[in-house]
Amino acid sequence: MASLIRVLDPQSANRIAAGEVVERPVSVIKELVENSLDAGARHIEIAVEGRGTSLIRVQDDGSGIPAAEMPLAVLRHATSKIRRVEDLDTLGTLGFRGEALPSIASVSRMALTSRPQGEISGRVLRLEGGERVSFDEIGAPVGTTVSVENLFYNAPARLKFLRSDNTEFGLISDVVGRIALAHPEVAFKLTHPEQTVLQTAGRGQLLESIGTVLGKELARQLLPLTVEQGIWSLAGYLSPADLVRSSRQAITFIVNGRYVRSPVLVRALEEGYHTLIPAKLHPLAILHLKLPASEYDVNVHPAKMEVKFAHEQALAAFLAAAVRRTLLEAGRGWRNSQQPHPPAAVAAAGESRNLPAAQATAAEQQKTQVVAIATAEAQKAPSEDTAAGSEQPGPSPLEVSFRDNDSDLRGTARGADTVAETVRPQTSQLPTEPDPMPRPVAFLSEPTEDPSQTPALFAEATGLTGSNLWPLAQVLNTYILATDGRNLVIVDQHAAHERINYERLLGEVRGRRTVSQSLLVPVSLELSLREEQALLEHLLDLAKIGFILEYFGPQTYLLRAVPAEAPPDAAEHLLRRFLEEILQTRVQLSYERLFEAWIYLLACRESVKARESLSIPEMEQLLARLAETENPHTCPHGRPTMIQISRGELERRFYRR
């Protein structure tokens, strides 16, 4: 018998709706902060404990909620933003559905405290699992405070899939930072749990907010952009062509005060940089786009993060042209030779980051202790990937490596303090008995979709290992044409060299003592809020790999030593790229995964690149060394290093069969 159709009870309906609106703690903060902005707040304070499940508190000085309307505020679809669906065409607020508060209340213990201007006292409404517990009069400042405790206490499935405290707080700090960039006229303060992580001045200067959120040094390098065309207005800051990142993490688009994700805008931005920056690298940008509300729709996703535009192609062309014109003018020196933005604004950005003395001291002492403990633990704890029963000692205090220049590596500078000396074999040499290695794990990449390209099936089907191949020619300065006398084989020179370097480096480094090389001059790293959280979360593992850091100030660290395998002149670039790789992954990374990711990063950097000319002897050496690898058929990403065209297929193509 078919099941009966029933109407869900309000509690179940609210909890299901919460699954769409409240995905994780950062979703709660985004919704509450947007409510505060809609209420006209000029000061917003966000307090977070742990990863946000214990406590989230958002306090503002906005207009407040009248006592009679507070019970309505926690009902679904109760909103002061719109009266009918046609109002969406002229929407000027960030929230409008009336789902945020009831959805949050249904999966937490929530207290809503508010006092409007002119009232002598406020009211506090307490709810548990969406059910009212109490509604009392209370003394309160003008504005609204929402406290959310025990988030997901009645939704254990949500709780189970949350990540670590640092990861979740990294997402929170990233979103709060982007909202602060969207509203430089509002003063934001983010604390966790007692230290101030972010504090903006709220003076309405975008560059000042950029300096606070992303760092003063980065802010000084950005180029201003201001352009209007018809109904569109675009303003903000761009990175010059020589300032790029390996991910899109540093791109922020704000549409009418709302931070959004838009593939259309990102593609248009990168089109403006076309041919001006290397392929696969991305610019930095903080851009405010203003246009009529009827020209875009934010009601395409419950979280209101994605937008659709009425005239996407025309808008994309406008954005790309504005970006390219700004870059070309800056490159040709059409701007002033002075800094492209007022130095006073950047100086103010530094001032706004300065914490009160007591808070600054406590925060700095805490981070200094965290870094020191991680370094000490890495120096005394055995490496996790050391084979069982191995007689090699665990990691020791900082060791400085001197190495001969490798034929494939840049030479390394001598460290300031010599503790040990290690000479690495030449690139062309392979260990006679390499350490056993697990099947390489592709880091932040999709596995090959063709199962026939897996090493076992490919070798079984073709019999190719590289040892019986000889090169014929190079095509497009990227691919090696080779043959074994029976088949035509096309080898991707970069993928092949990546495999060679990956296995060589893995064999050399795995299971040995942690070896670092000191930098003659420590490198100062100014990190974004989310980069800092990623660094703190993986600090112990980074120290085990060989990165020695020292806390130096708000969002600033000194890189004093790097792994022995890393070129010192690229220390900052490699660590930043490593942090970007960590931020892009969606899974919790173990030390083993981080270690393999680091080796892959080095292997990729040291490998011959596409469109690089090779001689016949160089191609012969590459194929010979590829044949000696454990898995010559794929690179560490899982892409094939070679493909074959059989004689039979060639004859079919030429109709000889």
C-alpha positions in Angstrom: 0.0 0.0 0.0 1.3 3.5 -0.9 2.4 5.6 2.0 0.2 8.5 3.1 1.1 12.1 2.3 1.5 14.2 5.4 2.4 17.8 6.2 5.6 18.0 8.2 5.4 19.5 11.6 7.0 22.9 12.0 10.1 21.6 13.9 11.0 19.1 11.2 10.4 21.6 8.4 12.6 24.2 10.2 15.4 21.6 10.7 15.3 20.6 7.0 15.4 24.3 6.0 18.3 24.7 8.4 20.2 22.1 6.4 20.0 24.4 3.4 20.8 27.7 5.1 23.0 26.6 8.0 25.6 24.3 6.4 28.4 24.9 9.0 29.2 27.6 11.7 30.4 30.1 9.1 26.9 30.0 7.6 25.5 31.2 10.9 27.9 34.1 11.1 27.3 35.2 7.5 23.5 35.3 8.1 23.7 37.1 11.4 26.2 39.7 10.1 24.1 40.4 7.1 21.1 41.0 9.4 23.2 43.4 11.4 24.2 45.3 8.2 20.6 45.4 7.1 19.7 47.0 10.4 22.1 49.8 9.7 24.9 48.8 12.2 28.1 50.8 12.2 29.9 48.5 14.6 29.7 44.7 14.6 31.5 42.4 17.0 31.7 38.7 16.3 32.9 36.3 19.1 33.6 32.7 18.3 34.7 29.8 20.6 36.4 26.7 19.2 35.1 26.0 15.7 31.8 27.9 16.4 29.7 25.0 17.7 30.3 26.0 21.4 29.4 29.7 21.0 28.8 32.3 18.3 27.9 35.8 19.4 27.2 38.7 17.0 26.5 42.1 18.5 25.7 45.2 16.6 24.5 48.8 17.2 21.8 48.7 14.6 18.2 49.8 14.8 17.1 46.9 17.0 13.9 44.9 17.0 10.7 46.2 18.8 9.6 43.9 21.6 6.3 43.1 19.9 8.1 41.9 16.8 10.7 39.7 18.4 8.5 36.5 18.5 7.8 37.1 14.8 11.5 37.3 13.9 12.0 33.6 14.6 9.1 32.4 12.5 9.8 31.1 9.0 9.2 33.6 6.1 8.6 36.5 8.5 10.6 39.4 7.1 10.7 43.2 7.1 12.6 43.3 3.8 9.9 42.6 1.3 6.1 42.6 1.1 5.5 40.8 -2.2 7.6 39.0 -4.8 7.8 42.0 -7.0 9.9 43.7 -4.3 12.8 41.4 -5.3 13.3 43.6 -8.4 14.2 46.6 -6.2 15.8 44.7 -3.3 18.3 46.8 -1.4 19.0 44.5 1.6 21.3 41.4 2.0 18.6 39.2 3.6 15.0 38.9 2.6 13.7 35.4 3.0 13.0 35.3 6.7 14.7 31.9 7.1 17.9 32.7 8.9 16.9 33.1 12.5 14.3 30.2 12.6 16.8 27.9 10.8 19.6 28.7 13.2 17.3 28.4 16.2 16.1 25.0 15.1 19.6 23.5 15.4 20.9 25.3 18.5 20.2 27.0 21.8 19.8 30.6 20.8 19.3 33.9 22.7 18.0 36.9 20.8 18.5 40.2 22.7 17.5 43.6 21.3 16.6 47.1 22.2 15.5 49.8 19.7 16.5 53.4 20.0 14.1 55.2 22.4 13.2 52.1 24.5 14.4 52.2 28.2 15.0 48.4 28.3 15.4 45.5 25.9 14.0 42.0 25.6 15.7 38.6 25.4 14.0 35.8 23.6 15.5 32.3 24.4 14.9 29.3 22.2 16.0 25.7 22.2 15.7 23.6 19.1 13.4 26.2 17.7 11.0 26.1 20.7 10.5 29.2 22.9 11.9 28.8 26.4 11.5 32.3 27.8 10.8 35.9 26.8 12.0 38.4 29.4 12.8 42.1 29.9 16.5 42.9 30.3 18.9 45.8 30.3 20.7 46.0 27.0 22.5 48.5 24.7 20.8 49.8 21.6 21.1 47.2 18.9 20.8 43.5 18.7 22.9 40.6 20.1 22.4 37.0 18.9 24.1 34.3 20.9 24.1 30.8 19.4 25.3 27.9 21.7 25.6 24.2 21.1 25.2 24.5 17.4 24.0 21.2 15.8 23.4 19.6 19.2 20.3 18.0 17.8 21.8 17.3 14.3 24.7 15.0 15.0 25.1 14.2 11.3 26.0 17.8 10.7 28.3 17.9 13.7 30.2 14.8 12.5 31.2 16.2 9.2 32.7 19.4 10.5 36.4 19.8 10.4 39.0 20.9 13.0 38.7 24.1 15.0 41.4 25.9 13.0 39.8 24.9 9.7 36.3 26.0 10.6 37.6 29.2 12.2 39.7 29.8 9.0 36.5 29.7 7.0 34.9 32.1 9.5 37.8 34.6 9.4 37.8 34.4 5.6 34.1 35.2 5.3 34.2 38.0 7.9 37.2 39.5 6.1 35.4 39.5 2.8 32.3 41.1 4.3 34.6 43.7 5.9 36.0 44.4 2.4 32.4 44.7 1.1 31.6 47.3 3.8 34.6 49.4 4.7 32.3 51.9 6.2 31.5 49.5 9.1 33.8 48.7 11.9 34.2 44.9 12.4 35.8 43.1 15.3 36.4 39.3 15.3 37.6 37.6 18.5 38.6 34.0 19.1 38.2 33.2 21.9 39.7 36.1 23.8 42.2 37.5 21.3 41.3 39.9 18.6 41.9 38.3 15.2 40.5 41.1 13.0 39.6 44.7 13.7 38.8 47.2 11.0 38.4 51.0 11.6 35.2 51.5 9.6 36.4 54.8 8.1 35.0 53.9 4.6 38.4 53.5 2.9 38.6 50.2 1.0 42.3 50.2 0.8 42.5 50.5 4.5 40.3 47.4 4.9 42.4 45.6 2.3 45.5 46.3 4.4 43.9 45.0 7.5 42.5 41.8 6.0 45.2 40.9 3.4 48.2 42.8 4.7 49.8 46.2 4.2 52.6 45.0 1.9 50.1 43.5 -0.5 47.9 46.5 -0.3 50.7 48.8 -1.3 51.2 46.9 -4.6 47.6 47.0 -5.8 46.3 49.1 -8.7 43.2 51.2 -8.3 40.3 50.8 -10.8 37.3 53.0 -11.2 35.0 53.0 -14.2 31.4 53.6 -15.1 29.4 52.6 -18.1 25.7 53.1 -18.3 24.0 51.3 -15.4 27.3 49.6 -14.3 29.8 51.0 -11.9 33.0 49.2 -11.0 35.6 50.2 -8.4 38.3 48.5 -6.4 41.9 47.3 -6.6 43.8 44.8 -8.8 47.1 43.2 -8.6 49.7 44.2 -11.2 50.8 41.5 -13.7 53.8 40.5 -11.6 51.7 39.7 -8.5 49.9 36.4 -9.0 48.7 33.4 -7.0 48.3 29.8 -7.9 44.7 29.8 -6.8 41.6 32.1 -7.1 41.4 32.4 -3.3 42.5 36.1 -3.4 39.7 37.2 -5.8 36.7 38.9 -4.1 33.7 40.2 -5.9 31.1 42.4 -4.2 27.8 43.1 -5.9 25.8 46.0 -4.3 27.5 45.3 -1.0 27.1 41.5 -1.1 30.1 39.2 -1.3 29.3 36.7 -4.1 30.7 33.8 -6.1 30.3 34.2 -9.8 32.2 32.2 -12.5 31.1 34.8 -15.0 32.9 37.6 -13.2 36.0 35.5 -12.5 36.3 34.5 -16.1 35.9 38.1 -17.2 38.6 39.2 -14.7 41.0 36.6 -15.9 40.2 37.5 -19.5 41.5 41.0 -18.7 44.8 39.4 -17.6 45.0 37.2 -20.7 48.6 37.0 -22.0 49.7 39.4 -19.2 50.2 36.7 -16.6 51.3 33.0 -16.9 48.8 30.4 -17.7 47.3 28.5 -14.6 48.2 31.5 -12.3 45.5 33.9 -11.1 45.4 37.6 -10.1 44.3 39.2 -6.9 41.3 41.5 -7.0 38.8 43.2 -4.7 36.1 44.7 -6.9 32.8 46.4 -6.1 30.2 46.2 -8.8 27.1 48.3 -8.5 24.1 47.9 -10.8 20.3 48.0 -10.5 18.7 45.2 -8.4 16.6 44.2 -11.4 19.8 43.3 -13.3 20.7 40.4 -11.2 19.2 37.6 -9.1 20.6 36.4 -5.8 17.6 34.1 -5.1 19.2 31.1 -6.9 20.7 29.5 -3.8 19.6 29.4 -0.2 22.9 30.8 1.0 22.6 33.7 -1.4 26.2 33.3 -2.5 25.6 32.7 -6.2 24.1 35.3 -8.6 22.8 35.4 -12.1 23.0 38.5 -14.3 20.5 39.6 -16.9 23.1 40.6 -19.4 26.1 38.3 -18.6 28.0 38.7 -21.9 27.9 42.4 -22.0 28.8 42.7 -18.3 31.7 40.3 -18.7 33.0 42.3 -21.7 32.7 45.6 -19.7 34.7 44.0 -16.8 37.4 42.5 -18.9 37.9 45.7 -20.8 38.1 47.8 -17.6 40.7 45.4 -16.1 42.9 45.2 -19.2 42.9 49.0 -19.7 43.9 49.5 -16.0 46.8 46.9 -16.4 48.0 48.3 -19.7 48.0 51.9 -18.4 49.9 50.9 -15.3 52.4 49.0 -17.4 53.0 51.9 -19.8 53.6 54.4 -17.0 50.5 56.4 -17.7 49.9 56.6 -14.0 51.9 58.8 -11.6 55.3 57.5 -10.8 54.2 57.8 -7.2 52.3 55.0 -5.4 48.9 54.4 -7.1 47.0 54.9 -3.9 47.3 57.3 -0.9 50.1 56.1 1.4 48.1 57.5 4.3 45.3 54.9 3.7 47.8 52.0 3.9 49.4 53.5 7.0 45.9 53.6 8.5 45.5 50.0 7.6 48.5 49.2 9.8 47.1 51.3 12.6 43.7 49.6 12.5 45.4 46.2 12.9 47.2 47.3 16.1 45.4 45.8 19.1 45.2 47.3 22.5 48.5 46.7 24.4 47.1 44.0 26.8 45.3 42.2 24.0 48.2 42.4 21.7 50.6 41.0 24.3 48.3 38.1 25.2 47.6 37.2 21.5 51.3 37.4 20.5 52.4 35.4 23.5 49.8 32.7 22.7 50.9 32.4 19.0 54.6 32.5 20.0 54.0 29.6 22.3 52.1 27.7 19.7 54.9 28.1 17.1 57.6 27.3 19.7 55.8 24.1 20.8 55.2 22.9 17.3 58.9 23.4 16.4 60.1 21.6 19.5 57.7 18.7 18.9 58.9 18.4 15.3 62.5 18.3 16.5 62.0 15.5 19.0 59.1 13.4 17.6 59.9 10.5 15.3 58.8 11.0 11.7 55.4 9.4 11.2 56.4 7.9 7.9 59.6 6.2 9.1 59.3 2.5 8.4 58.6 0.3 11.4 61.8 -1.2 12.8 64.0 1.3 11.1 67.2 2.1 12.9 67.2 5.7 11.7 66.9 8.2 14.5 63.9 10.5 14.8 64.1 14.2 13.8 66.8 16.2 15.6 67.1 19.9 16.1 67.6 22.1 13.1 70.1 20.6 10.6 71.5 22.7 7.8 72.2 20.9 4.5 75.0 21.8 2.1 74.4 20.2 -1.3 76.2 20.1 -4.6 74.3 21.8 -7.4 72.0 19.2 -9.1 71.7 19.1 -12.8 67.9 19.6 -12.5 67.8 21.8 -9.3 68.9 25.3 -8.6 71.9 25.4 -6.3 71.2 26.1 -2.7 72.8 28.8 -0.6 74.8 27.9 2.4 72.9 28.4 5.7 74.1 30.8 8.4 74.5 28.1 11.0 76.0 24.8 10.0 75.0 21.7 12.0 75.3 18.9 9.5 76.4 18.4 6.0 74.5 16.2 3.5 75.4 15.6 -0.1 72.6 14.5 -2.3 73.3 12.3 -5.4 73.1 13.8 -8.8 69.8 13.9 -10.5 70.8 11.2 -13.0 71.6 8.8 -10.2 68.9 6.6 -8.7 69.2 4.7 -5.4 70.1 1.1 -6.1 67.5 -0.1 -3.6 64.9 2.6 -3.3 62.8 2.7 -0.2 59.4 1.0 -0.7 56.8 3.6 -1.6 53.1 3.5 -1.5 51.1 4.1 -4.7 51.3 7.9 -5.1 48.3 9.9 -4.0 47.2 12.7 -6.3 47.0 15.9 -4.3 44.2 18.3 -5.1 43.6 16.8 -8.6 41.1 14.6 -10.2 42.1 11.0 -11.0 42.3 10.0 -14.6 38.9 9.1 -15.9 40.1 6.5 -18.3 40.7 3.2 -16.4 42.9 1.9 -19.2 45.5 4.5 -18.3 46.1 2.9 -14.9 49.7 1.6 -14.6 48.9 -2.1 -14.4 46.4 -2.1 -17.3 48.5 0.1 -19.5 51.7 -2.0 -19.0 49.8 -5.2 -19.6 48.1 -3.9 -22.7 51.2 -2.3 -24.3 54.3 -3.9 -22.8 55.9 -0.4 -22.7 58.1 0.5 -19.9 60.4 3.1 -21.5 63.4 0.9 -21.4 62.8 -0.3 -25.0 62.0 3.2 -26.4 64.2 5.5 -28.5 63.4 9.0 -29.4 62.6 10.2 -32.9 61.8 13.9 -32.5 60.2 16.5 -30.3 56.8 17.9 -31.3 55.6 21.4 -30.2 58.6 21.5 -27.7 56.3 19.5 -25.4 56.0 15.9 -26.6 58.6 13.3 -27.4 57.9 11.1 -30.4 59.5 7.7 -29.7 59.2 4.1 -30.8 59.9 0.6 -29.7 60.0 -0.7 -33.3 56.3 -1.8 -33.2 54.4 1.2 -31.9 54.5 5.0 -32.1 54.7 6.4 -28.6 54.1 10.0 -27.6 55.6 11.0 -24.2 54.6 14.1 -22.3 58.1 15.4 -21.3 56.8 17.4 -18.2 54.7 14.5 -16.9 57.5 12.1 -17.4 60.1 14.2 -15.7 57.6 14.8 -12.8 57.4 11.1 -12.3 61.2 10.8 -12.3 61.7 13.6 -9.8 58.8 12.6 -7.6 60.1 9.0 -7.0 63.7 10.2 -6.7 62.8 12.9 -4.1 60.5 10.6 -2.2 63.2 7.9 -2.1 65.8 10.4 -0.8 63.7 12.1 1.8 61.4 9.4 3.2 62.4 8.0 6.5 65.4 10.2 7.1 65.9 12.8 9.8 64.3 16.2 9.4 66.8 18.3 7.6 66.4 22.1 7.2 68.6 24.7 5.8 68.8 28.1 7.5 68.1 31.2 5.5 70.9 33.8 5.6 68.1 36.5 5.9 64.8 35.3 7.4 61.8 35.9 5.1 58.9 37.9 6.5 55.5 36.4 5.6 52.4 38.6 5.9 49.4 36.2 5.7 45.7 36.6 5.2 43.5 35.5 8.0 42.6 32.2 6.4 46.3 31.5 5.5 47.3 32.1 9.1 44.7 29.6 10.3 45.9 27.0 7.8 49.5 27.6 9.0 48.6 27.2 12.6 46.6 24.1 12.0 49.4 22.4 10.1 52.3 24.0 12.0 53.6 20.8 13.5 53.5 18.9 10.2 55.2 21.8 8.4 58.0 21.8 11.0 58.4 18.0 10.5 58.8 18.7 6.8 61.5 21.3 7.5 59.8 24.7 7.6 61.0 26.6 10.7 58.9 29.7 11.5 58.7 32.3 14.2 55.7 34.4 15.2 56.6 38.1 14.5 53.4 40.0 14.9 49.8 40.2 13.8 49.4 37.8 10.8 53.2 38.0 10.3 55.7 35.2 10.6 59.5 34.9 10.0 60.5 32.0 7.8 63.9 31.1 9.3 64.6 27.7 7.6 63.2 25.6 4.8 63.5 21.9 3.9 66.9 20.9 2.6 65.4 20.1 -0.8 63.9 23.6 -1.3 65.8 26.3 -3.2 66.2 29.1 -0.7 65.6 31.8 -3.3 62.1 30.4 -3.8 61.3 29.8 -0.1 58.5 32.3 0.3 56.9 31.3 -3.0 57.0 27.6 -2.2 55.5 28.1 1.3 52.7 30.4 0.0 51.9 27.9 -2.8 51.9 25.1 -0.3 49.4 27.0 1.9 47.2 27.7 -1.1 47.2 23.9 -1.9 46.2 23.2 1.7 43.4 25.7 1.5 42.0 24.3 -1.7 41.6 20.7 -0.5 38.3 19.6 0.9 39.5 16.8 3.1 41.5 16.7 6.4 45.1 16.3 5.4 47.3 13.9 7.3 51.1 14.3 7.7 51.6 11.7 5.0 49.4 13.6 2.5 51.1 16.9 3.3 54.5 15.2 2.9 53.6 13.7 -0.5 52.1 17.1 -1.6 55.3 18.8 -0.7 57.4 16.3 -2.7 55.1 16.7 -5.6 55.4 20.5 -5.4 59.2 20.2 -5.6 59.0 17.6 -8.4 56.8 19.8 -10.5 59.1 22.8 -9.9 62.2 20.9 -10.9 60.8 19.2 -14.0 61.4 20.3 -17.6 58.5 22.4 -18.7 56.2 22.2 -21.7 57.4 24.2 -24.7 61.0 23.7 -23.6 63.3 22.4 -26.4 65.3 19.2 -25.8 68.1 17.6 -27.8 68.0 14.0 -28.8 70.6 13.0 -26.1 68.4 14.8 -23.5 65.4 12.9 -24.7 67.3 9.6 -24.5 68.3 10.3 -20.9 64.8 11.2 -20.0 63.3 8.0 -21.4 66.1 5.9 -19.8 65.4 7.4 -16.4 61.7 7.1 -16.8 62.2 3.4 -17.4 63.9 3.0 -14.0 60.9 4.4 -12.1 58.5 2.2 -10.2 55.5 3.6 -12.2 56.6 5.0 -15.5 53.1 5.3 -16.9 51.5 8.2 -14.9 52.7 11.4 -13.3 51.9 12.0 -9.5 48.7 13.7 -10.6 47.6 10.5 -12.2 47.9 11.8 -15.8 49.5 9.5 -18.3 53.1 10.1 -19.2 52.8 8.3 -22.5 50.3 7.2 -25.0 50.8 4.7 -27.9 49.6 4.4 -31.4 49.9 0.8 -32.6 51.0 -0.2 -36.1 47.5 -1.6 -36.7 45.9 1.7 -35.8 48.2 3.6 -38.1 47.4 1.2 -41.0 43.7 1.6 -40.3 44.0 5.4 -40.4 45.8 5.2 -43.8 43.3 2.5 -45.1 46.1 0.0 -45.5 43.9 -2.6 -43.9 
